[in-house]
Amino acid sequence: MNTILHIDCNNAFLSWEAAYRLSKGERLDIRNIPSVIAGNPAQRKGIVLACSYPAKKLGIKTALTINDALRKCPDLLIFPPDYDTYITCSNELVSLLLDYSPLVERYSIDECFVDLGANITSPLAVADSIRIEIKKQLGFTVNIGVSDCKLLAKTASGFSKPDKTHSLYKSELEEKYFHLPIYQLFMVGLKTCMKLYKLGYKTIGQVARENPEVLKQHFNLFGLLIWSYANGIDHSKVTLYEEKVKGIGNSTTLPADIEDISLLDPFLLSLTERCSYSLRMNQMYTGTIQIGIKTNDHRYQLHQKKLTYCTDNTNEIYNICKKLVREMVINKPIRHVQVRLTDLSSNSLYQLSLLNKENTIDKYIDGIRNKYGDRMIKRAVFLHSGIDSMMEATNKNYPKIKNNIFNG
């Protein structure tokens, strides 16, 4: 049997933020004090995204509002998210893991599976060496689960934290797995968990020992999957594949509701700047531009335009976004806006005109941003506006940036 590892970053966003700050010379490790990564309450984005272990001990957890978190800890330190740094950390983690095996599957931004192959004499020792190497080279800690299947490796990595290695083989189910509460079973959400509770199942072991046909009666085919997972049965493989970006998007909640459409333009431009930059970094063109608007009554509208040509030009995309917004019937103040680029294609399929000055300008601006940072050059409209010239990317399809952690 192959040895499968599941690598799970401890408190990913906060840990990555701490590692970045320490690499820049800061002495305070925010992992050791009550601290959180969260949005800006003034911009109505005040939700906890990640928190330190000292903060967790005070009852602070993800999805808590900043106001509620501050009530639990008035001295709580709050840091805004830096998605560029987090993507860099995720990419560096994958790069390091590829030194140990060619089969690395990124399960999420802060989780990976690794297939070490068969005939590994000391799997736990290998996992420990990887965990120590990650801490030494990248500056953050992970938990590693070791097993012979992905399901049990993922479960094992969730045992006691942080910075631990745990095993969970099929021979260890009785000792380490069956006593776990049913809500810790993979794929069992709140609704399914409540139904299982009503049926009398409190632990994974109780489900594992049940006749699978009984579970099928209550949950249809999903009941058979629950039974299989409860028995540690999982035949899925660790798969290395090149992620294809299907769409590039970004959105923001406005600092205040907007009724005058023209006041939305700077936000559209900021979102477009980031999206079009990401598009060019992925060496792609868009064929469809979408605008999403959420009003203050939380109703959402989507309007899009399919282009007769493909483009990656910032001004072209921005002008289309403005036009799309003005074509929409919006009867309430606008609370949230989204720009999304889809129908992507490789830019190698198209011949650009050498006389296209706007594409040349975009190219030079991209070069400055790549060398000196995203915000080293900005449009004059953003000066003294209080609006970020390149709105932080929130879409998970934001492309990979240069693979050089923290410095460079």
C-alpha positions in Angstrom: 0.0 0.0 0.0 1.1 3.5 -0.7 1.8 6.0 2.1 -0.5 9.0 1.9 0.2 12.3 3.8 -2.3 15.1 4.4 -0.6 18.4 5.2 -2.7 21.0 7.0 -1.3 24.4 7.8 -2.0 25.5 11.3 -4.2 28.7 11.4 -3.0 29.3 7.9 -3.8 33.0 7.3 -2.7 34.1 10.7 0.4 31.9 10.7 1.4 33.1 7.3 0.9 36.7 8.3 3.1 36.1 11.3 5.8 34.4 9.3 5.9 37.2 6.8 6.1 39.9 9.5 8.9 38.1 11.3 10.8 37.8 8.0 10.7 41.5 7.6 12.3 42.1 11.0 9.3 42.4 13.3 10.0 40.9 16.8 6.4 40.3 17.8 5.1 36.9 16.8 1.3 37.5 16.6 0.8 33.7 16.9 1.7 34.0 20.6 -0.8 36.7 21.5 -4.6 37.2 21.1 -4.8 38.3 17.4 -6.9 37.7 14.3 -7.0 38.2 10.6 -10.1 40.1 9.8 -11.7 42.6 7.4 -12.1 46.2 8.2 -15.2 47.0 10.3 -15.3 50.6 8.8 -15.7 49.0 5.4 -18.3 46.5 6.7 -16.0 43.6 6.3 -15.5 42.9 10.0 -15.5 39.1 10.1 -12.7 37.0 11.7 -11.0 34.9 9.0 -8.3 33.3 11.3 -7.3 33.6 14.9 -4.3 32.7 17.1 -4.5 29.9 19.7 -4.5 32.5 22.6 -7.5 34.1 20.9 -9.2 30.8 20.6 -8.8 30.2 24.3 -10.8 33.4 24.9 -13.7 32.1 22.8 -12.8 33.8 19.6 -13.4 31.8 16.4 -13.7 32.2 12.7 -16.8 33.9 11.3 -17.2 35.9 14.5 -17.8 39.6 14.0 -15.0 42.0 15.1 -17.4 43.6 17.5 -18.1 40.3 19.2 -14.4 39.4 19.2 -13.5 42.7 20.8 -16.1 42.1 23.5 -14.3 38.9 24.4 -10.9 40.5 24.2 -10.7 44.4 24.2 -6.9 44.2 23.6 -7.3 42.0 20.6 -4.9 42.8 17.7 -6.5 42.9 14.3 -4.7 42.5 11.0 -6.1 42.8 7.5 -5.8 39.9 5.1 -3.0 39.9 2.5 -4.0 37.4 -0.1 -0.9 37.9 -2.2 1.2 36.7 0.7 -1.1 33.8 1.4 -1.0 32.6 -2.2 2.8 32.8 -2.1 2.9 30.7 1.0 0.6 28.1 -0.5 2.7 27.9 -3.7 5.9 27.6 -1.7 4.4 24.8 0.3 3.5 22.9 -2.8 7.0 23.5 -4.2 8.7 22.1 -1.1 6.4 19.0 -1.1 7.3 18.3 -4.7 10.9 17.7 -3.6 9.6 14.6 -1.7 7.2 13.3 -4.3 5.9 14.1 -7.8 2.4 13.4 -6.7 1.2 16.4 -4.7 -2.5 17.4 -4.8 -3.5 20.9 -3.6 -6.8 20.2 -1.8 -7.3 23.8 -0.8 -5.1 26.9 -0.3 -3.8 25.5 3.0 -4.1 21.7 2.5 -2.2 19.2 0.4 -2.1 15.5 -0.2 1.1 13.7 -0.9 1.6 10.2 -2.2 5.0 8.9 -1.1 4.5 5.6 -2.9 5.0 2.1 -1.6 7.7 0.5 0.5 8.3 3.5 2.8 10.0 1.9 5.8 9.4 4.7 8.3 6.4 6.8 7.2 6.1 8.7 10.5 9.8 9.6 10.4 9.5 10.9 6.8 6.4 12.9 7.7 8.2 14.4 10.7 11.1 15.4 8.6 8.8 17.1 6.1 7.0 18.9 9.0 10.3 20.1 10.4 11.6 21.2 7.0 8.4 23.3 6.4 8.9 25.0 9.7 12.6 25.6 9.1 12.3 26.8 5.4 9.0 28.5 5.3 8.5 29.8 8.8 5.1 28.3 9.6 3.9 25.1 11.2 1.7 22.3 9.8 0.0 19.1 11.0 0.6 16.0 9.0 -1.7 13.0 8.9 -0.2 9.7 7.8 -2.2 6.8 6.4 -2.7 4.5 3.4 -5.7 6.4 2.1 -6.6 10.1 1.7 -9.7 10.0 4.0 -7.9 8.7 7.0 -4.8 10.9 6.4 -7.0 13.9 6.4 -8.7 12.8 9.6 -5.4 12.1 11.3 -4.1 15.6 10.5 -7.0 17.0 12.5 -6.0 15.4 15.7 -4.2 17.5 18.4 -2.6 20.7 17.1 -0.3 22.5 16.3 2.9 21.2 14.7 2.1 17.5 15.2 2.3 14.3 13.1 -0.4 11.6 13.6 -1.1 8.3 11.9 -4.4 6.6 11.3 -4.2 3.3 9.5 -7.1 0.8 9.0 -5.5 -1.3 11.8 -5.9 1.7 14.2 -9.6 2.4 13.5 -10.8 0.9 16.8 -8.3 2.7 18.8 -8.3 6.2 17.2 -11.3 6.5 14.9 -14.5 4.8 16.1 -14.8 6.8 19.3 -14.8 10.1 17.5 -18.1 12.1 17.5 -20.1 11.7 14.3 -19.7 15.3 13.3 -16.0 14.6 12.7 -16.8 12.2 9.9 -15.8 13.6 6.5 -18.8 14.8 4.4 -21.1 14.9 7.4 -22.5 18.4 7.6 -24.8 19.9 10.3 -28.0 18.8 8.6 -26.8 15.2 8.2 -25.3 15.2 11.7 -28.6 16.2 13.3 -30.5 13.5 11.4 -27.9 10.9 12.5 -28.3 12.1 16.1 -32.0 11.6 15.9 -31.5 8.1 14.6 -29.3 7.3 17.6 -25.8 7.5 16.0 -23.4 9.5 18.2 -20.0 8.1 17.1 -18.3 7.1 13.9 -18.0 3.6 15.3 -21.8 3.3 15.7 -22.3 4.2 12.0 -19.4 1.8 10.9 -21.1 -1.2 12.7 -24.5 -0.5 11.2 -26.0 -2.5 8.3 -25.2 -0.2 5.2 -28.7 -0.9 3.9 -30.3 0.7 6.9 -28.3 3.9 6.2 -29.3 3.7 2.6 -33.0 3.7 3.6 -32.5 7.0 5.5 -30.0 8.7 3.2 -30.3 6.9 -0.2 -26.9 6.4 -1.9 -25.3 9.0 0.4 -25.9 6.6 3.2 -23.6 4.0 1.6 -20.9 6.7 1.3 -21.3 7.6 5.0 -21.0 3.9 5.9 -17.9 3.6 3.7 -16.2 6.6 5.2 -17.1 5.5 8.7 -15.2 2.2 8.0 -12.2 4.1 6.6 -12.9 3.0 3.0 -11.7 5.4 0.4 -10.2 4.5 -3.0 -9.5 8.0 -4.3 -6.0 8.7 -5.6 -3.7 11.6 -5.1 -3.8 13.4 -8.4 -1.3 15.9 -9.7 -3.0 18.2 -12.2 -2.4 21.6 -13.6 -5.2 23.8 -12.4 -7.0 25.6 -15.3 -8.3 29.0 -14.4 -12.0 29.0 -15.5 -12.6 32.6 -14.4 -10.9 35.5 -12.7 -13.1 37.7 -10.5 -13.0 40.1 -7.6 -15.6 41.8 -5.5 -15.9 44.3 -2.6 -18.4 45.5 -0.1 -18.6 49.2 -0.4 -17.7 51.4 2.6 -21.2 53.0 2.4 -24.2 52.3 0.2 -24.1 54.1 -3.1 -27.2 55.5 -4.9 -25.4 57.6 -7.5 -24.1 55.1 -10.1 -21.2 57.4 -11.1 -19.8 57.1 -7.6 -19.4 53.4 -8.3 -16.9 54.0 -11.1 -13.7 54.2 -9.0 -14.5 50.9 -7.3 -15.2 49.3 -10.7 -11.8 50.6 -11.9 -10.0 49.2 -8.9 -11.6 45.8 -9.3 -10.9 45.9 -13.1 -7.2 46.8 -12.5 -6.7 43.7 -10.3 -8.7 41.4 -12.6 -7.0 42.5 -15.8 -3.6 42.3 -14.2 -4.4 38.8 -13.1 -5.6 38.0 -16.6 -2.3 39.1 -18.1 -0.2 37.3 -15.5 -2.1 34.1 -16.5 -1.3 34.9 -20.1 -5.0 34.8 -20.9 -7.8 36.8 -22.6 -11.4 37.1 -21.6 -14.4 36.7 -23.9 -17.1 37.5 -21.4 -17.3 40.2 -18.8 -19.8 39.9 -15.9 -20.9 42.5 -13.3 -22.7 41.5 -10.1 -24.5 44.0 -8.0 -25.9 43.4 -4.5 -28.2 46.1 -3.1 -28.8 47.0 0.5 -31.8 44.6 0.7 -29.3 41.8 -0.2 -30.8 41.2 -3.6 -28.2 40.1 -6.2 -28.3 41.0 -9.9 -25.9 39.7 -12.6 -25.4 41.2 -16.0 -22.8 40.2 -18.6 -21.6 40.9 -22.1 -20.1 38.3 -24.5 -17.5 39.9 -26.6 -17.0 39.5 -30.3 -13.3 39.5 -29.6 -11.0 38.7 -26.8 -9.1 41.2 -24.7 -6.9 41.6 -21.6 -6.9 45.4 -21.8 -7.7 47.3 -18.6 -9.4 50.3 -20.1 -11.6 48.1 -22.5 -12.8 45.9 -19.6 -13.4 48.9 -17.4 -15.5 50.7 -20.0 -17.6 47.6 -20.6 -18.1 47.2 -16.8 -19.4 50.8 -16.6 -21.7 50.3 -19.5 -23.1 47.0 -18.0 -23.8 48.7 -14.7 -25.7 51.5 -16.4 -27.8 49.0 -18.3 -29.0 47.3 -15.1 -32.2 48.3 -13.4 -31.1 49.1 -9.8 -33.8 50.5 -7.6 -32.0 50.3 -4.2 -28.7 51.6 -2.9 -25.7 49.4 -3.9 -23.9 47.6 -1.1 -21.6 45.2 -3.0 -20.1 44.9 -6.5 -18.3 42.2 -8.4 -16.3 42.0 -11.6 -15.7 38.6 -13.2 -14.0 37.6 -16.4 -14.9 34.3 -18.0 -14.6 32.4 -21.3 -10.8 32.6 -20.9 -8.4 31.6 -23.6 -4.7 31.6 -24.0 -3.2 34.8 -25.4 -0.9 32.7 -27.6 -3.8 32.2 -29.9 -4.1 35.8 -30.9 -1.8 38.2 -32.7 -1.6 41.6 -31.1 -1.1 44.7 -33.1 2.2 46.4 -32.4 0.3 49.7 -32.8 -2.0 49.0 -29.8 -0.7 51.6 -27.4 -3.0 50.7 -24.6 -1.7 47.1 -24.5 1.9 48.5 -24.5 1.0 50.7 -21.5 -0.5 47.8 -19.6 2.7 45.8 -20.3 4.9 48.5 -18.9 2.7 49.0 -15.8 2.7 45.3 -15.2 6.5 45.3 -15.3 6.7 48.0 -12.7 4.2 46.2 -10.4 6.0 42.8 -10.8 9.3 44.4 -9.9 8.4 46.9 -7.2 5.0 45.8 -5.9 1.3 46.1 -6.9 0.8 49.6 -5.6 4.0 51.3 -6.7 2.2 52.8 -9.6 -1.5 54.0 -9.6 -3.9 56.1 -11.6 -4.3 59.7 -10.5 -8.0 59.1 -9.8 -7.1 57.1 -6.7 -5.0 59.8 -5.1 -6.6 61.0 -1.9 -9.7 58.9 -2.7 -9.4 56.4 0.1 -10.0 53.7 -2.5 -7.4 50.9 -3.0 -6.0 51.3 -6.5 -5.9 47.5 -6.9 -8.6 45.9 -4.7 -7.4 42.8 -2.9 -8.4 39.7 -4.8 -11.0 37.6 -3.1 -11.6 35.0 -5.8 -10.0 31.6 -5.3 -9.0 31.5 -9.0 -6.6 34.4 -8.5 -3.5 33.2 -10.4 -0.3 32.1 -8.9 2.3 34.8 -8.4 6.1 34.5 -8.5 7.3 31.6 -6.4 9.5 33.5 -4.0 8.4 33.6 -0.5 8.5 36.8 1.5 11.6 38.3 -0.1 12.6 39.0 -3.7 
